[in-house]
Amino acid sequence: MRLLIFGTQPYERTTFLKHQDPDQHQLVFLDARLSQHTLPMVGEGDAVCVFVNDDLNAEVVEGLHQLGVRLILLRCAGFNQVDLKTAEQFGMTVARVPEYSPFAVAEHTLALMLSLNRRIHRAWLRTREFNFNLGGLMGFDFHAKTVGIVGYGRIGQCVARMMHGLGCRVLISDPVAQPDDQPYEWVGFKELIRASDVITLHCPLTPTTHHLINEAAFAAMKKGVMLINTSRGGLVDTRAAIKALKTEKLGYLGLDVYEEEADLFFQDLSDRVIPDDVFARLMTFPNVLITAHQAFFTQEAMDRIVLTTLDNLVQFRKGTVDPRNLVHGEHHA
């Protein structure tokens, strides 16, 4: 099968080429993201492979169908970028990588927490200039603090174990997952945001969770709370977060994702003017730490993403895609 891989970076190409079987499939790497504007690049491909910032709205999915594409492969766990109902309407298969390395994302989550708390990013800049003053770098002990985890999938479970290991009280809020025998407290979302010193998001982006963290949520939080988001940018209302930072309700903000990241992340914009005023404002706060959607980015995770994606392609040819990897229209309801 001919697979067109959109929005590829050099490290992805290297990993795909390392694991590909030329006798099974033909890989075509494209720099551009898939959208209505780049749809003509598909030509007569059998399948397309996309990432988090590709835009597969209803018109794009219908266009893919008209071009003969039968399979949409997501080299990520999230699927909010695809109009699943349209794909189902045209009998197209959508398969994802539901898990690659929960440890990668969980460890990056912890890195953001610790870096923000101890101002590692600011201390690094100071010491490079031989400024060894400790003023403004004081942090707090995580031990005995209350950490609220929104979403108890594999990543959320890893984060919970880490925070419990630091001696934290761990609160879990998840409307789907069931409590297990771990020493955590299961609470409702409103109770979690009210009681937590640190809140970390590990849930999917759906119409229900869009702007889950909004002005009302910030108002209910403790003053000086730490918020971490390594899941999906749309979970957080960025303008509301800026207001909360200005009033010091939000004491620390760590983001690996941003709701308007599609025009920013995964490219070098160091010599350009950033037109996104909201993002530019975020960058002015000393208690904000942003990384460019790199939480997943370990060698182990990349290998797993590519191997699962290629296996989804092979299994599709055989008509036996792993049902755990399939995404259906009801997921988007």
Secondary structure, DSSP 8 states (H G I E B T S, - for coil): -EEEE-S--HHHHHHHHHH--TTT-EEEE-SS--STTTGGGGTT-SEEEE-TT--B-HHHHHHHHHTT--EEEESSS--TTB-HHHHHHTT-EEE--S-S-HHHHHHHHHHHHHHHHTTHHHHHHHHHTT----TT------TT-EEEEE--SHHHHHHHHHHHHTT-EEEEE-SSS---SSS-EE--HHHHHHH-SEEEE-----TTTTTSB-HHHHHHS-TTEEEEE-S-GGGB-HHHHHHHHHTTSEEEEEES--TTGGGTTTS--TTS----HHHHHHTT-TTEEE--S-TT-SHHHHHHHHHHHHHHHHHHHHT---TTTB--GGGG-
